[in-house]
Amino acid sequence: MTPRTFRYCELAHLGVIGFTGEEAQSFLHNQLTCDVSALALNESVYGSYCTPKGRVLATFLLWRSAAGYFMQLPAALREAIQKRLSMYVLRSKVKIEDASPLWIKAGLSGDGAATRVEQVSGTVPRKDHEVVSAPDATVIRLPLDRYEILVAPGSAPAILGRLKENAEVAAPEYWSWLDIRAGVPTITQPTQEQFVPQMVNMDLIGGLSFSKGCYPGQEIVARMHFLGKLKSRMYLVNLGAELAAGGAPQPGDKLYSADLGEQASGMIVTAARAPDGGFDALAVVQIASAQGNAVRWKSPTGPALKLLPLPYEVTATA
C-alpha cells in the first residue's frame, strides 16, 4: 500500500464571494486593507475588511482570475459581509454574488501533496499565493506547502476521489489548525470588531498596505501605524490537553496575566485541536504582558498558555 504522505480535508466550512465587472478592482481596493491594485492575475493575497472605526469584520483570502475576484471567508460570515459590501456599490460597475456554489473545495497538505495535485490536475503552483487553472480545477498554493483545490460540482466526484486516494482524510479542523500554525487569523462572529488589523498581524502576512488610499477605518489604522501606538499583537499559543479541563478554547475567550490582575490582557482569535495533543490557538495579547509573563486562559488563575514560534517575526511596531 502506498504510504500516506499527505492529508486531505474537505473545506465546506468556507464560503466565497465573487466580484465581476470593469470596476471590481477599484471597488475592492477602496474597501479592503490589502493592496488590490497590486494583485496580479492568478495570484492571491490575505486581507481584512473593517468598520469605519478600523475594527476587523472579516479576514479572507482574495484571489484574481480571468473570471474576476473571489473572496474566501468563513461560510457563516459570507452573507452578512456580502450584504454590507453591496451597500457601497452605488453606481460602480461591479457585480457581487455568492460564488460558493461554483466549486467544491478541498485542501491537501504534507510532503506528497504537490505531487498528487500535479498528477490529478496536470499542474501545480510553485510559490505561495500562486493560482493555477486546469480545465476542471483551480489550485491555490498557501503557506506551509498547502494546496486548495476548487472543482466544479460536475467534475468533483472524479477529481476529488483521485486526490484523496491513499490520503489520510482529516476533518476541517485540521485545515484550521494549519492556518493557525501559519499565523493566519480567522475572524468569526465572536471576534468581529474586537481588533484592528495590526493586532491580528495582517501587516505581517501581506494583508495590510500602508501606502494605498482610503478604505473604511484607514485613518485609524494608519494613525496607529505612524504614531507607533500598537499595544497588542497576535501570538501562537498551546494549551495542553491535561490543562483544558474547562473544555476546548474558543474564539472570544479572554486571557489574563499577572501584570494586569483582574483586567483581561488578551483574547483567543481562533483555536483548533493539535495533532500532537492539546490545542493550538492564535491569541491577541498585550505585548507587555506576553513578554515575561504567564498568559492564562479564562481567569487570572487559569491554565497557563505556552507561547510557540510563528513562521514570521512578531514585532512590537505596526
N, C-alpha and C positions, 0 to 999 in steps of 0.2 A: 504493500500500500504506500502511496506517495506521502511523505511526511507533511504534516500540516504546518507550513511555514508562514501562513498568513491567516488573518481573521476577516470575516465577512459580517457586516452589520446592515440591516435594513434601516432606512432613515425616514420612515413615515412621520416622525415627530417634527419634521422640518417643513415649513411652507415656503412658497416662492411668490413674489410679486413681480409682474412683468411691466416694463416701461417701453413703449414704442412711440415713434413719431419724430419729426425732424428737430423738435426742441427738447427731446428727452434728456440729452446730455446737459444742457444749460439748466433745465428744471432741477435735475438731481444735484448738480453742482451747487445750486443755490439753497438746497435743503439739507444736505448731508455734511458730515465733518471731514470726509475723505476727499481727496482731490480727484473728482470725477473727470475733469477735463484732461487729466494726465493718464487716464486709464485707457490703455491701448486695446485694440481689437484682440480678442482671445486672451485676455488677462483678467484676473480677479483681484480684489482688494477687500480688506476688512474696513468697516466703518461704523458710525453710530448716527442716530437721529435724536435730536434734543428738543426740549421745550425752549421757549424764549428766555427762560432763566438759566439755560445751559445744562439742564438736568437730562440725563440719558433716558429716553423712552424705549430704545431698542438698539441692540448691536446686531450686525449682519455680515454676511459675505455677499459682495456685489461683483457680478461679472458681466462682461460685454461680449456679445457675439454678433454675427451678421443679422440676427433676428431682433436685437435690441439689448436692453439692460435688464438684468434679473437680480433681485434682492432676496436672499435666503435668510430666514429667521425662524424662531420657534413658531410652529403652526398655531399655537394658542394666541399669538400676538398678531398674526397676519391680517386678519380682518380689520382690527382697530387701527393698525398702522396704515394699511391701505386706505381706509376711510379718511384718516387725518391728512395724509399726503394729497388725496384727491381734492380736499378743500382748497388747496393752494394752486391748483392747476389754472383756474380762472380762464384766460384766453390763450394760454400756452398750447402749442400744438404737440400735445403729448397724451397718450392713452395709457391708463393704469388699469390693470386687471389681475385677477387671481391666476397665476401661471402654474399653480401646484398640480392641476390635473394633466399637465403636458407630459409629465415624467413620473416614472417610478424610480426612486433614488436608493442607492446602496453605497456603502463605503468599504474599501479594502485597506488593510494595514499590515505591516510586517515585511520580513525580508523577501518573501516571494510575491508580494502584491504587484509590483511593477511588471514582473514577468507575466503574471496571469492576466493583467489588464491588457498588455500588448498582445498576448495570444488570442484573447477574445475579441478585442476591438480593432486590432491591427495597428494601433498607435498608442503612445503613452506620453504624457507631459514629462519633460526632462528637468524642469525647475519649478520651485514653489510658486504657486499662483498662476501658472500657465494653464490655459484651457485649450483642449484639442477636441475637434469634432470628427467623428467617424460617421459612416452612413446611418447607423442606427443608435448612436450613443454620443454623449458629451462627457468628457473626462476632465476633472479639475484636480490638479495636484496641490495638496495642502501641507503645511509644516508637519514635521515628524514622519515624512515619507508616507503620507496617506493619499488615497485617491478616492474621490467621489465620482460615481458613475450615474448619469441621468439617462434613462432609457425610455423611449416612447412606450406607452402601455401595450400596444400590439406586439412589440418585439421583446417585452420584458421577460416573459417566461423562459424563452430560449437563451437570451443573453445572460440574465441573472442566474439561471440554472448552471450555465457553464462557469460563471465567475465564482460560484461557491463550491464547485467540485473540489473535494478533498480539503476544503477550508474548515476552520473552526468557526462555527456560526455563533456570534456573540449578540447580546442584547443591545439595544440602542444606548443603554447607559455606558457601555464600553466606549462608544464613539464620543459621548460626552466627557468621559474620563480622559480620552486622548486630547480633546480640546483643552481640558484643564491642565494637563501636563505640558501642552504647547503654550500655555499662558494666554489663551483666547477666551475672553469673558462672554458669557451668555446672559443677557438681561431677560428676566422673566417678570411676571406680574408682581411678585412680592418685592422686587428690587427696582421697579420703574421709578424714576425721578429721585433716586437716592444718591446718585453720583454725577459728578461732571466727568467728561471723557478721560481726562488725565488720571483720575482716581482709579479707573479700571484699565490703565496702561494703553489706551488706544493710540497715544503718540508713540509708543514703543513697538507697536506691531503694524505700523503703517496706516492706521485708520483715522488719523487726525492731522490735518495740514494747518500750519500757522501762517502760510503765505497766500492762501486763497481768499476770495472775497467773502461777503456776508452770507450767513446761514442762521437759522434760529439758534439763539444762545451764543453766537460767535463773539460778541463783545465781552461777555462774562468769561468765556473760555480763554480768550486772548489776554484779558486782563490778568487772569491767574497765571498765565504763562509768562508774560513780560514783567510782572511785578514779583514773580517768584514766591507766591503765597500758598503753594500746594502743601498741605499738611498730611495728606493720606495717599497711600499707594496700594496697589493690589499685589498680594503675595501668594505663593503656593504653599499650602499647609497640609499636614496629615493629622488625622485623629485616629488613634489606634482602636481596633475593634473592642479591645478589653476596656477602653475608656468610654465607649459610646453607649453607656447603659441607658441613656436617655433617648436612644434611637439614632437614626441617621441625621447628620447635619443637613439643614435645609436652607435654601435661599432666604435671606432676610434675618436669619438667626443673628443675634447680637453677640459681640465679643468684648472681653474685658481684659484689663491689665492693671498691675499694681499701681502704676503711676497715676492712673485716673480714678482709682477706687470704684465707687458705685456707678460712675459715668461710663457708658459704653465707649470703647476705643476703636470699634470696627464692626464689620458685618460680613457674613457669608454671602458671596455673589452666586456661586454655583458649587455643587458637590456631587461626587459620584463614588461608588464603591471601588476601591483599588484592588487590582488582581492579586497583589501580594498581601492583602489584609488591611482592614480598617477602611478609612475614607480619605480621599484626597479632595481638596477644595481650593477654590480661589477666594481670597478674602481681602477686602479693603480694610486696612488697619492704619491708624495714625503712625506716621513714620517714626516719631519719637518713641512711641510705645513698642514698635516692632524691634527697635534697636536696644537689645539688652534686657528686655522684659518678657516674662512668660505671658503669652496671649492665651486667654482662657475662653472656653465655649460656654455660652448661655448665662454665666454668672461669674462674679469675681473669684469664686472658689471652685469653678467648674474645671473640667479636664483641660490640661494644657495642650496646645497645638504645637506640633513640630514644624518649624519652617524648613522648606525644601528649596533647592535652587531652581529657578526658572531658566528656560533656554535663552533668555536675553537678560541683560543687566537692568536691574531696577534702580533708577536714580531718584534722588530727592527733588530734583528740579523738574519743571514741567515744560 
